[in-house]
Amino acid sequence: MTKKPTPAFSIEVGAPCAAWGRACPGAAALAEEAARQALLRAADRTVAPAACVVLGITLGEDGEQQRLNRIYRGTDAPTNILAFPAADWGRPPPAGAPLLLGDIVLAFETIAREAAEQHKNLGDHLRHLVVHGVLHLLGCDHESAAAAAAMEAREIEILAALGVPDPYRDTM
């Protein structure tokens, strides 16, 4: 049996919001590992086996997130995460070219507030939202009940591999 080659990943994490480092030491490393696991476990049917996948993650703050949400979604309020896809699944990149998956932007204040309200560890909540964002970039959504259930199941599976408890248990 031939083993399928593992795709190469280039995951760049920027942290312009210093509060991430103070409240969640190692936040950038947590985000990168969550993205890597999501790509390894969820990209099996989406990403060509030998593709180099490029992903950007920004650990930002509510003010910038509100600005982006207003510009790109028409909602003048901060939100926990925004995913900006770059890949065109109808036109895969040429052989040997990297797959530019897209960018995920996370808002510190909103995510910290949610974690506190839901009695979750901030690092675990960060990892959950990164996994959620990567799944969106891979084409998953939660527009219907069936799609939401499928996406949540994938999130739970990926997070379990990271040692993160089921984020949906006792929060709904």
C-alpha positions in Angstrom: 0.0 0.0 0.0 1.4 3.4 -1.0 1.3 6.1 1.6 -0.1 9.4 0.4 2.5 12.2 0.7 1.8 14.8 3.3 1.4 18.3 2.0 3.9 20.9 3.0 2.4 23.9 5.0 3.6 27.4 5.3 1.7 28.9 8.2 2.6 32.5 9.1 1.3 33.8 12.4 1.4 37.6 13.1 0.5 39.0 16.5 0.2 42.8 16.2 -1.9 42.8 19.4 0.4 42.4 22.4 -2.5 41.4 24.7 -2.4 37.9 23.1 1.1 37.3 24.5 0.2 38.6 27.9 -3.1 36.7 28.3 -2.1 33.6 26.5 1.6 32.9 26.4 2.5 30.9 23.3 -0.7 32.0 21.5 1.1 32.1 18.1 2.4 28.6 18.5 -1.0 27.4 19.6 -2.6 29.0 16.6 0.0 27.5 14.2 -0.4 24.0 15.6 -4.2 24.2 15.5 -4.0 25.3 11.9 -1.5 22.5 11.0 -3.7 19.8 12.6 -6.8 21.2 10.8 -5.0 21.1 7.5 -3.6 17.6 8.1 -7.0 16.1 9.2 -9.4 18.1 7.1 -7.5 18.8 3.8 -7.4 15.1 2.8 -10.2 15.5 0.3 -9.5 19.1 -0.7 -5.8 19.7 -1.1 -3.7 18.0 -3.7 -1.3 15.5 -2.0 1.9 17.3 -3.0 0.7 20.8 -2.7 2.3 23.4 -0.5 -0.5 25.1 1.3 0.1 28.8 2.4 -2.0 30.2 5.3 -1.8 33.5 7.2 -3.1 34.0 10.7 -3.3 37.4 12.4 -3.8 37.6 16.2 -5.4 41.0 16.2 -7.7 43.2 18.3 -11.3 44.3 18.2 -10.8 47.7 16.7 -9.2 46.3 13.5 -11.6 43.4 13.4 -14.5 45.8 13.5 -13.0 47.8 10.6 -12.5 44.6 8.6 -16.0 43.3 9.4 -17.5 46.7 8.3 -15.5 46.8 5.0 -15.9 43.1 4.0 -19.2 42.0 5.6 -21.1 45.3 6.1 -21.4 44.7 9.8 -20.0 47.6 12.0 -19.1 45.4 15.0 -16.2 43.3 16.0 -16.5 39.5 15.6 -14.3 36.7 17.0 -12.9 35.5 13.7 -12.9 36.4 10.0 -11.7 34.1 7.3 -10.6 35.5 3.9 -10.3 32.7 1.4 -7.8 33.1 -1.5 -8.1 29.6 -3.1 -10.3 29.2 -6.1 -11.5 25.6 -5.8 -12.7 25.7 -9.4 -9.2 26.4 -10.6 -6.5 24.5 -8.7 -3.0 26.0 -8.9 -0.7 24.7 -11.6 1.5 21.7 -10.8 4.3 22.7 -8.4 2.6 26.1 -7.5 1.6 26.7 -3.9 -2.0 26.7 -2.9 -2.7 30.1 -1.4 -5.5 29.1 1.1 -6.2 32.5 2.6 -6.0 34.4 5.9 -7.7 34.2 9.3 -7.9 37.2 11.5 -8.8 36.8 15.2 -9.9 39.5 17.7 -8.4 39.4 21.2 -11.0 41.2 23.2 -14.0 39.3 21.7 -12.3 35.9 22.0 -11.2 36.6 25.6 -14.7 37.7 26.6 -16.2 34.6 25.0 -13.8 32.3 26.7 -14.6 33.9 30.1 -18.3 33.8 29.5 -18.2 30.2 28.4 -15.7 29.2 31.2 -13.2 28.0 28.6 -9.4 28.2 28.6 -8.4 31.1 26.3 -5.8 28.9 24.5 -8.4 26.2 23.9 -10.9 28.7 22.6 -8.2 30.2 20.3 -7.4 26.8 18.9 -11.1 26.1 18.3 -11.6 29.3 16.4 -8.4 28.7 14.3 -9.7 25.2 13.4 -13.1 26.7 12.6 -11.5 29.3 10.4 -9.3 26.8 8.5 -12.4 24.6 7.8 -14.1 27.7 6.3 -11.1 28.3 4.1 -11.3 24.7 3.0 -14.9 25.2 1.9 -16.9 24.1 5.0 -19.8 26.2 6.2 -22.6 26.1 8.7 -25.4 27.5 6.6 -27.7 24.5 7.1 -28.3 22.3 10.1 -26.7 19.4 8.3 -23.6 21.4 7.3 -23.3 22.8 10.8 -23.4 19.3 12.3 -20.8 18.1 9.9 -18.5 21.0 10.5 -18.9 20.7 14.3 -18.1 17.0 14.2 -14.9 17.8 12.2 -13.9 20.5 14.7 -14.5 18.2 17.7 -12.3 15.5 16.0 -9.5 17.8 15.2 -9.6 19.5 18.6 -9.5 16.1 20.4 -6.2 15.4 18.6 -4.9 18.6 20.1 -6.2 17.7 23.6 -8.9 20.3 23.5 -12.3 19.4 25.1 -15.4 19.4 23.0 -16.2 23.2 22.7 -19.9 22.6 22.1 -20.6 20.5 25.2 -22.4 22.5 27.9 -22.2 25.8 25.9 -25.4 25.7 23.8 
